[in-house]
Amino acid sequence: MNRNDLRRVDLNLLIVFETLMHERSVTRAAEKLFLGQPAISAALSRLRSLFDDPLFVRTGRSMEPSARAYEIFALLSPALDSISTAVSRAAEFDPATSNAVFRIGLSDDAEFALLPRLLKRIRAEAPGIVLVVRRVNYLSIPTLLASGEISVGVSYTNDLPANAKRKVLRRSKPRLLRADSVPGSLSLADFCARPHALVSYAGDLSGFIDEALAEIGRKRHVVLAVPQFNGLGSLLRGTDILAIVPDYTADVLTAGGGLRAEEVPLEMRGFELHMAWRGAQDNDPAERWLRSRIQMFFGDPESL
């Protein structure tokens, strides 16, 4: 096919194809694109005719892509990113007058401890925009970025989609939270003997602290696991329960009174909080503005 032949290709069909590759379902693709199922089915029929291939074969409740579909997707996804970048570069963005909707993903610690300051700045600079926040973790953020459900995410990350970009926002250290009034810092023996609480997205009763303790032949006793940081302070106050949280989360929790933070009596590795975003929107003026504000208010204080 030469470029003149591209005139008979509807770009909307390619968006439908990409969405079907992510969702593997006509129903979910229709919901994602705000279209009816008949419209998606009709688009799929045209796609099959265009590429002369079934593209998707139903297996139970899912639609399995054909080998040809995988080949097309590998070529098409970066091409659509390039088209999106080319179009977005031509657009202007004025935060004071914009009514844009930004969809971002935040880990629970980032939402709890860092979002309030960012929101105040955004409301001051861009009162007309809408911010939609999705809860993410290192497992969910790749899928949400790849599908376009979020344009940028802040979390600890491992694997990311091939076209995603990433940078380190801040390097944090774990801090020990305690509500008792016993003077002095806890020894390692006291630390292991006391009951512990942890924040666990999946309801786990162990984490990186337990791995570090196991390396030196120690263990702790977790008596409470909660899914989010909001409310953790009130749960610890008046008890002898300890909790390990990121330093920026400890700052917010101790500001409410009744808690103090100190060094963990154990050699602990630090953490990197990442910002990851879709490569297709790397040069989008609106997204660049949003990422600059995230960098400003989520990044290391020394970077301001």
TORKOL-4160 file (C-alpha; in steps of 0.2 Angstrom, whole numbers, padded with zeros to 4 digits, m for minus):
304
<pt num="1" X="0000" Y="0000" Z="0000"/>
<pt num="2" X="0007" Y="0017" Z="m0005"/>
<pt num="3" X="0002" Y="0033" Z="0004"/>
<pt num="4" X="m0011" Y="0038" Z="m0008"/>
<pt num="5" X="m0020" Y="0021" Z="m0003"/>
<pt num="6" X="m0021" Y="0028" Z="0015"/>
<pt num="7" X="m0035" Y="0039" Z="0010"/>
<pt num="8" X="m0047" Y="0024" Z="0010"/>
<pt num="9" X="m0041" Y="0020" Z="0028"/>
<pt num="10" X="m0052" Y="0027" Z="0042"/>
<pt num="11" X="m0041" Y="0032" Z="0057"/>
<pt num="12" X="m0055" Y="0028" Z="0069"/>
<pt num="13" X="m0054" Y="0009" Z="0063"/>
<pt num="14" X="m0036" Y="0009" Z="0069"/>
<pt num="15" X="m0041" Y="0016" Z="0086"/>
<pt num="16" X="m0054" Y="0002" Z="0088"/>
<pt num="17" X="m0042" Y="m0011" Z="0083"/>
<pt num="18" X="m0029" Y="m0005" Z="0096"/>
<pt num="19" X="m0043" Y="m0005" Z="0109"/>
<pt num="20" X="m0048" Y="m0022" Z="0105"/>
<pt num="21" X="m0030" Y="m0028" Z="0107"/>
<pt num="22" X="m0030" Y="m0021" Z="0124"/>
<pt num="23" X="m0047" Y="m0026" Z="0130"/>
<pt num="24" X="m0050" Y="m0043" Z="0120"/>
<pt num="25" X="m0069" Y="m0039" Z="0121"/>
<pt num="26" X="m0081" Y="m0030" Z="0110"/>
<pt num="27" X="m0091" Y="m0025" Z="0126"/>
<pt num="28" X="m0076" Y="m0018" Z="0135"/>
<pt num="29" X="m0070" Y="m0009" Z="0119"/>
<pt num="30" X="m0087" Y="m0001" Z="0117"/>
<pt num="31" X="m0087" Y="0005" Z="0135"/>
<pt num="32" X="m0069" Y="0012" Z="0133"/>
<pt num="33" X="m0073" Y="0021" Z="0117"/>
<pt num="34" X="m0090" Y="0027" Z="0122"/>
<pt num="35" X="m0098" Y="0018" Z="0107"/>
<pt num="36" X="m0112" Y="0005" Z="0105"/>
<pt num="37" X="m0107" Y="m0013" Z="0103"/>
<pt num="38" X="m0115" Y="m0013" Z="0085"/>
<pt num="39" X="m0103" Y="0001" Z="0081"/>
<pt num="40" X="m0088" Y="m0009" Z="0087"/>
<pt num="41" X="m0094" Y="m0025" Z="0078"/>
<pt num="42" X="m0096" Y="m0015" Z="0062"/>
<pt num="43" X="m0079" Y="m0008" Z="0064"/>
<pt num="44" X="m0071" Y="m0025" Z="0067"/>
<pt num="45" X="m0080" Y="m0032" Z="0051"/>
<pt num="46" X="m0072" Y="m0017" Z="0041"/>
<pt num="47" X="m0055" Y="m0021" Z="0049"/>
<pt num="48" X="m0056" Y="m0039" Z="0044"/>
<pt num="49" X="m0059" Y="m0034" Z="0026"/>
<pt num="50" X="m0045" Y="m0021" Z="0027"/>
<pt num="51" X="m0032" Y="m0033" Z="0033"/>
<pt num="52" X="m0040" Y="m0049" Z="0025"/>
<pt num="53" X="m0038" Y="m0058" Z="0041"/>
<pt num="54" X="m0050" Y="m0064" Z="0055"/>
<pt num="55" X="m0039" Y="m0053" Z="0067"/>
<pt num="56" X="m0049" Y="m0060" Z="0083"/>
<pt num="57" X="m0056" Y="m0077" Z="0087"/>
<pt num="58" X="m0068" Y="m0079" Z="0101"/>
<pt num="59" X="m0062" Y="m0091" Z="0115"/>
<pt num="60" X="m0075" Y="m0092" Z="0128"/>
<pt num="61" X="m0078" Y="m0074" Z="0134"/>
<pt num="62" X="m0062" Y="m0067" Z="0127"/>
<pt num="63" X="m0057" Y="m0063" Z="0109"/>
<pt num="64" X="m0039" Y="m0070" Z="0105"/>
<pt num="65" X="m0029" Y="m0060" Z="0093"/>
<pt num="66" X="m0023" Y="m0069" Z="0077"/>
<pt num="67" X="m0004" Y="m0070" Z="0073"/>
<pt num="68" X="m0008" Y="m0057" Z="0060"/>
<pt num="69" X="m0016" Y="m0046" Z="0073"/>
<pt num="70" X="0000" Y="m0046" Z="0084"/>
<pt num="71" X="0010" Y="m0041" Z="0069"/>
<pt num="72" X="m0001" Y="m0027" Z="0065"/>
<pt num="73" X="m0002" Y="m0021" Z="0083"/>
<pt num="74" X="0017" Y="m0021" Z="0084"/>
<pt num="75" X="0018" Y="m0009" Z="0069"/>
<pt num="76" X="0003" Y="0001" Z="0073"/>
<pt num="77" X="0005" Y="0006" Z="0091"/>
<pt num="78" X="0021" Y="0016" Z="0089"/>
<pt num="79" X="0014" Y="0024" Z="0073"/>
<pt num="80" X="m0002" Y="0030" Z="0082"/>
<pt num="81" X="0009" Y="0037" Z="0096"/>
<pt num="82" X="0019" Y="0047" Z="0082"/>
<pt num="83" X="0003" Y="0053" Z="0075"/>
<pt num="84" X="m0004" Y="0058" Z="0092"/>
<pt num="85" X="0013" Y="0067" Z="0096"/>
<pt num="86" X="0012" Y="0076" Z="0079"/>
<pt num="87" X="m0005" Y="0083" Z="0082"/>
<pt num="88" X="m0003" Y="0088" Z="0100"/>
<pt num="89" X="0013" Y="0098" Z="0096"/>
<pt num="90" X="0002" Y="0109" Z="0085"/>
<pt num="91" X="m0010" Y="0112" Z="0100"/>
<pt num="92" X="m0008" Y="0126" Z="0112"/>
<pt num="93" X="m0012" Y="0125" Z="0131"/>
<pt num="94" X="m0017" Y="0139" Z="0142"/>
<pt num="95" X="m0020" Y="0132" Z="0160"/>
<pt num="96" X="m0030" Y="0148" Z="0165"/>
<pt num="97" X="m0043" Y="0145" Z="0152"/>
<pt num="98" X="m0042" Y="0126" Z="0149"/>
<pt num="99" X="m0056" Y="0114" Z="0153"/>
<pt num="100" X="m0046" Y="0099" Z="0150"/>
<pt num="101" X="m0049" Y="0082" Z="0159"/>
<pt num="102" X="m0033" Y="0074" Z="0165"/>
<pt num="103" X="m0033" Y="0056" Z="0170"/>
<pt num="104" X="m0019" Y="0051" Z="0182"/>
<pt num="105" X="m0014" Y="0036" Z="0192"/>
<pt num="106" X="m0007" Y="0038" Z="0210"/>
<pt num="107" X="m0002" Y="0025" Z="0222"/>
<pt num="108" X="m0010" Y="0027" Z="0239"/>
<pt num="109" X="0005" Y="0035" Z="0248"/>
<pt num="110" X="0006" Y="0048" Z="0234"/>
<pt num="111" X="m0012" Y="0052" Z="0234"/>
<pt num="112" X="m0013" Y="0053" Z="0253"/>
<pt num="113" X="0003" Y="0063" Z="0257"/>
<pt num="114" X="0007" Y="0072" Z="0241"/>
<pt num="115" X="m0009" Y="0076" Z="0231"/>
<pt num="116" X="m0016" Y="0089" Z="0242"/>
<pt num="117" X="m0002" Y="0102" Z="0238"/>
<pt num="118" X="m0003" Y="0098" Z="0220"/>
<pt num="119" X="m0022" Y="0100" Z="0220"/>
<pt num="120" X="m0020" Y="0118" Z="0228"/>
<pt num="121" X="m0008" Y="0123" Z="0214"/>
<pt num="122" X="m0018" Y="0116" Z="0200"/>
<pt num="123" X="m0034" Y="0125" Z="0207"/>
<pt num="124" X="m0024" Y="0141" Z="0207"/>
<pt num="125" X="m0017" Y="0140" Z="0190"/>
<pt num="126" X="m0030" Y="0131" Z="0181"/>
<pt num="127" X="m0047" Y="0132" Z="0189"/>
<pt num="128" X="m0057" Y="0125" Z="0174"/>
<pt num="129" X="m0048" Y="0108" Z="0172"/>
<pt num="130" X="m0054" Y="0092" Z="0179"/>
<pt num="131" X="m0043" Y="0079" Z="0188"/>
<pt num="132" X="m0048" Y="0061" Z="0188"/>
<pt num="133" X="m0037" Y="0051" Z="0200"/>
<pt num="134" X="m0036" Y="0032" Z="0198"/>
<pt num="135" X="m0028" Y="0021" Z="0212"/>
<pt num="136" X="m0013" Y="0012" Z="0205"/>
<pt num="137" X="0002" Y="0001" Z="0211"/>
<pt num="138" X="0017" Y="m0007" Z="0202"/>
<pt num="139" X="0006" Y="m0021" Z="0195"/>
<pt num="140" X="m0009" Y="m0011" Z="0188"/>
<pt num="141" X="0000" Y="0005" Z="0181"/>
<pt num="142" X="0007" Y="m0004" Z="0165"/>
<pt num="143" X="m0010" Y="m0009" Z="0160"/>
<pt num="144" X="m0018" Y="0007" Z="0163"/>
<pt num="145" X="m0005" Y="0017" Z="0154"/>
<pt num="146" X="m0005" Y="0005" Z="0139"/>
<pt num="147" X="m0024" Y="0006" Z="0138"/>
<pt num="148" X="m0024" Y="0025" Z="0139"/>
<pt num="149" X="m0035" Y="0025" Z="0155"/>
<pt num="150" X="m0022" Y="0036" Z="0162"/>
<pt num="151" X="m0009" Y="0047" Z="0154"/>
<pt num="152" X="0003" Y="0048" Z="0169"/>
<pt num="153" X="0005" Y="0038" Z="0184"/>
<pt num="154" X="0015" Y="0040" Z="0200"/>
<pt num="155" X="0020" Y="0024" Z="0210"/>
<pt num="156" X="0034" Y="0012" Z="0212"/>
<pt num="157" X="0036" Y="0004" Z="0195"/>
<pt num="158" X="0045" Y="m0011" Z="0188"/>
<pt num="159" X="0040" Y="m0016" Z="0170"/>
<pt num="160" X="0031" Y="m0003" Z="0159"/>
<pt num="161" X="0024" Y="m0003" Z="0141"/>
<pt num="162" X="0038" Y="m0002" Z="0128"/>
<pt num="163" X="0032" Y="0016" Z="0123"/>
<pt num="164" X="0031" Y="0023" Z="0141"/>
<pt num="165" X="0043" Y="0035" Z="0148"/>
<pt num="166" X="0049" Y="0036" Z="0166"/>
<pt num="167" X="0059" Y="0047" Z="0178"/>
<pt num="168" X="0063" Y="0046" Z="0197"/>
<pt num="169" X="0053" Y="0059" Z="0206"/>
<pt num="170" X="0060" Y="0056" Z="0224"/>
<pt num="171" X="0071" Y="0044" Z="0234"/>
<pt num="172" X="0063" Y="0041" Z="0251"/>
<pt num="173" X="0067" Y="0032" Z="0266"/>
<pt num="174" X="0056" Y="0022" Z="0278"/>
<pt num="175" X="0052" Y="0029" Z="0294"/>
<pt num="176" X="0045" Y="0021" Z="0310"/>
<pt num="177" X="0029" Y="0028" Z="0317"/>
<pt num="178" X="0024" Y="0026" Z="0336"/>
<pt num="179" X="0011" Y="0033" Z="0347"/>
<pt num="180" X="0018" Y="0029" Z="0364"/>
<pt num="181" X="0027" Y="0041" Z="0376"/>
<pt num="182" X="0041" Y="0030" Z="0380"/>
<pt num="183" X="0057" Y="0041" Z="0378"/>
<pt num="184" X="0071" Y="0036" Z="0367"/>
<pt num="185" X="0072" Y="0026" Z="0351"/>
<pt num="186" X="0067" Y="0008" Z="0350"/>
<pt num="187" X="0080" Y="m0006" Z="0350"/>
<pt num="188" X="0079" Y="m0019" Z="0337"/>
<pt num="189" X="0073" Y="m0031" Z="0350"/>
<pt num="190" X="0060" Y="m0019" Z="0356"/>
<pt num="191" X="0055" Y="m0017" Z="0337"/>
<pt num="192" X="0053" Y="m0035" Z="0335"/>
<pt num="193" X="0043" Y="m0038" Z="0351"/>
<pt num="194" X="0030" Y="m0024" Z="0348"/>
<pt num="195" X="0014" Y="m0027" Z="0337"/>
<pt num="196" X="0015" Y="m0020" Z="0320"/>
<pt num="197" X="0003" Y="m0013" Z="0307"/>
<pt num="198" X="0006" Y="m0012" Z="0288"/>
<pt num="199" X="m0003" Y="m0004" Z="0273"/>
<pt num="200" X="m0006" Y="m0018" Z="0260"/>
<pt num="201" X="m0016" Y="m0015" Z="0244"/>
<pt num="202" X="m0018" Y="m0034" Z="0242"/>
<pt num="203" X="m0021" Y="m0038" Z="0261"/>
<pt num="204" X="m0004" Y="m0046" Z="0263"/>
<pt num="205" X="0003" Y="m0048" Z="0281"/>
<pt num="206" X="0021" Y="m0047" Z="0276"/>
<pt num="207" X="0032" Y="m0035" Z="0265"/>
<pt num="208" X="0049" Y="m0029" Z="0263"/>
<pt num="209" X="0052" Y="m0026" Z="0281"/>
<pt num="210" X="0049" Y="m0044" Z="0285"/>
<pt num="211" X="0061" Y="m0049" Z="0271"/>
<pt num="212" X="0075" Y="m0038" Z="0279"/>
<pt num="213" X="0071" Y="m0045" Z="0296"/>
<pt num="214" X="0072" Y="m0063" Z="0289"/>
<pt num="215" X="0090" Y="m0059" Z="0282"/>
<pt num="216" X="0096" Y="m0057" Z="0300"/>
<pt num="217" X="0086" Y="m0071" Z="0307"/>
<pt num="218" X="0073" Y="m0060" Z="0315"/>
<pt num="219" X="0054" Y="m0058" Z="0313"/>
<pt num="220" X="0040" Y="m0047" Z="0318"/>
<pt num="221" X="0021" Y="m0049" Z="0323"/>
<pt num="222" X="0009" Y="m0040" Z="0311"/>
<pt num="223" X="m0008" Y="m0038" Z="0320"/>
<pt num="224" X="m0016" Y="m0026" Z="0308"/>
<pt num="225" X="m0016" Y="m0024" Z="0289"/>
<pt num="226" X="m0026" Y="m0009" Z="0281"/>
<pt num="227" X="m0028" Y="m0005" Z="0262"/>
<pt num="228" X="m0024" Y="0013" Z="0263"/>
<pt num="229" X="m0014" Y="0026" Z="0273"/>
<pt num="230" X="m0029" Y="0037" Z="0276"/>
<pt num="231" X="m0035" Y="0033" Z="0294"/>
<pt num="232" X="m0019" Y="0025" Z="0299"/>
<pt num="233" X="m0014" Y="0038" Z="0311"/>
<pt num="234" X="m0031" Y="0037" Z="0321"/>
<pt num="235" X="m0028" Y="0018" Z="0322"/>
<pt num="236" X="m0011" Y="0019" Z="0330"/>
<pt num="237" X="m0015" Y="0033" Z="0342"/>
<pt num="238" X="m0017" Y="0026" Z="0360"/>
<pt num="239" X="m0009" Y="0009" Z="0356"/>
<pt num="240" X="0008" Y="0002" Z="0356"/>
<pt num="241" X="0007" Y="m0003" Z="0338"/>
<pt num="242" X="0021" Y="0002" Z="0326"/>
<pt num="243" X="0020" Y="0005" Z="0308"/>
<pt num="244" X="0034" Y="0008" Z="0294"/>
<pt num="245" X="0029" Y="0021" Z="0281"/>
<pt num="246" X="0038" Y="0032" Z="0268"/>
<pt num="247" X="0046" Y="0048" Z="0275"/>
<pt num="248" X="0034" Y="0059" Z="0266"/>
<pt num="249" X="0019" Y="0050" Z="0272"/>
<pt num="250" X="0026" Y="0050" Z="0290"/>
<pt num="251" X="0027" Y="0069" Z="0289"/>
<pt num="252" X="0009" Y="0071" Z="0285"/>
<pt num="253" X="0004" Y="0058" Z="0298"/>
<pt num="254" X="0014" Y="0066" Z="0312"/>
<pt num="255" X="0008" Y="0083" Z="0308"/>
<pt num="256" X="m0009" Y="0078" Z="0315"/>
<pt num="257" X="m0002" Y="0075" Z="0332"/>
<pt num="258" X="m0001" Y="0060" Z="0343"/>
<pt num="259" X="0012" Y="0051" Z="0333"/>
<pt num="260" X="0031" Y="0053" Z="0331"/>
<pt num="261" X="0043" Y="0046" Z="0318"/>
<pt num="262" X="0060" Y="0040" Z="0320"/>
<pt num="263" X="0073" Y="0030" Z="0311"/>
<pt num="264" X="0070" Y="0011" Z="0309"/>
<pt num="265" X="0082" Y="0001" Z="0320"/>
<pt num="266" X="0086" Y="m0010" Z="0305"/>
<pt num="267" X="0097" Y="m0007" Z="0290"/>
<pt num="268" X="0084" Y="m0003" Z="0276"/>
<pt num="269" X="0085" Y="0001" Z="0258"/>
<pt num="270" X="0078" Y="0017" Z="0251"/>
<pt num="271" X="0064" Y="0018" Z="0238"/>
<pt num="272" X="0062" Y="0027" Z="0222"/>
<pt num="273" X="0045" Y="0035" Z="0218"/>
<pt num="274" X="0043" Y="0036" Z="0199"/>
<pt num="275" X="0033" Y="0046" Z="0187"/>
<pt num="276" X="0028" Y="0036" Z="0171"/>
<pt num="277" X="0019" Y="0042" Z="0156"/>
<pt num="278" X="0013" Y="0038" Z="0139"/>
<pt num="279" X="0026" Y="0041" Z="0126"/>
<pt num="280" X="0012" Y="0047" Z="0114"/>
<pt num="281" X="0009" Y="0062" Z="0125"/>
<pt num="282" X="0027" Y="0066" Z="0129"/>
<pt num="283" X="0026" Y="0082" Z="0119"/>
<pt num="284" X="0008" Y="0086" Z="0122"/>
<pt num="285" X="0008" Y="0104" Z="0129"/>
<pt num="286" X="m0005" Y="0101" Z="0142"/>
<pt num="287" X="0003" Y="0084" Z="0148"/>
<pt num="288" X="0020" Y="0093" Z="0149"/>
<pt num="289" X="0012" Y="0106" Z="0160"/>
<pt num="290" X="0004" Y="0093" Z="0171"/>
<pt num="291" X="0020" Y="0083" Z="0173"/>
<pt num="292" X="0030" Y="0099" Z="0177"/>
<pt num="293" X="0017" Y="0102" Z="0192"/>
<pt num="294" X="0019" Y="0084" Z="0198"/>
<pt num="295" X="0038" Y="0085" Z="0197"/>
<pt num="296" X="0036" Y="0101" Z="0207"/>
<pt num="297" X="0025" Y="0095" Z="0221"/>
<pt num="298" X="0029" Y="0076" Z="0221"/>
<pt num="299" X="0048" Y="0077" Z="0219"/>
<pt num="300" X="0062" Y="0079" Z="0232"/>
<pt num="301" X="0060" Y="0095" Z="0241"/>
<pt num="302" X="0078" Y="0099" Z="0237"/>
<pt num="303" X="0073" Y="0100" Z="0219"/>
<pt num="304" X="0062" Y="0115" Z="0221"/>
